[in-house]
């Protein structure tokens, strides 16, 4: 009897231990021989621990709004994720790997609340709440794309073989940080370099003129990016343009001729007259040169009629031999910021024989009209044999600098 009593107590002790372990699943026992009570093995499995994580981490401050919110669940299945900033709700979607990622951009200087719900392997739900805040910049830099200093770049338009990529920030930026945010894709692919015209405007060009038919795509991923000590990108920006036929005009000081090549083939030879040379001083002490600057120029704009006068560059005294009154000049194609044009000059009877202009490239009316009708912004006009070199900042003098010395 003593032996039997001990066995019963032992059996109860097993049952009690099972209850103490917190197992709530139903248990059964069966009767054995000689009054034995035998326990049946417990087949219930506990739920896998649920781990919900949110990036950015809860309590984080100064978060970039350009980075997405990512919610992951380990040992569970995400059921819902809600992200709010006040009354504003941020959209997102479940990814193929089971994570949730925001699809809307966040805002600067906002506090965000993330509420995520997931179910474990037994179907029990759990909720995780976290909060974070985004950086509040002192100032924002907006981004625009330029064809040159006089006009913006038109997305999808066609430009000449000398058109550099020009990106303008509305504020001074850290150059290295800005370059890192810029992506330039060309077809066919070419390498290129950056040249900073100033602390807010950067140019990019390849080693050689663009080949005809090249496409250029530019993307600046600046939103949420620190571009300076207290400056962040206002938003991302992108553009694209293409290169038409490769037109290169060669104006020769010694030969008094301008030859135009399209895709390497000579298509027109024009008599011309370039700057007469020499220098003088303007009414306000300006240094004035009458040499047409030498080197590759880029077409900046075209005007059917442009008013020209010596007063525009500092010669205001009618008694000065270099003075000339305002006059409407036809078929003007601008090639520099300093006032150099290819234009009609019916008064110049030395075309093809002598250089007598005040710095422009004088042409006949018919030739100037042809240039006006056939040249586009970005085309190349290369002036040979001038003693006065084109400066890189005078219009688009990007190609006047050897590639090995161009930018970085």
Secondary structure, DSSP 8 states (H G I E B T S, - for coil): -HHHHHHHHHHHHHHHHHHHTT--S---EEE-GGG-EEE-----------EEEEES-TT--SB-TTS--EEEEESSEEEEEEEEETTEEE-EEE-TTS-EEE-S---TT-EEEEEEEEE-TTS-EEEEEEEEEB---SEEE-EEEEEETTEE--TT-EE-TT--EEEEESS---HHHHHHHEEEEEES---EEEEESSSSEEEEEESS---TT-EEEEEE--BT-B-SSSEEESS-EEEEEEE-S-EEEEEETTTTEEEEEETTEEEEEEE-B-B---EEE-TTS-EEE-S--BEEEE--EEEEEEEE-GGGGT---TTSTT----EEEEEEEE--TTS-EEEE-TT-TTTTT---BSSSEEE-HHHHHHHHHH--TT-EEEEES-SSB--TTTTT-GGGS-GGGS--
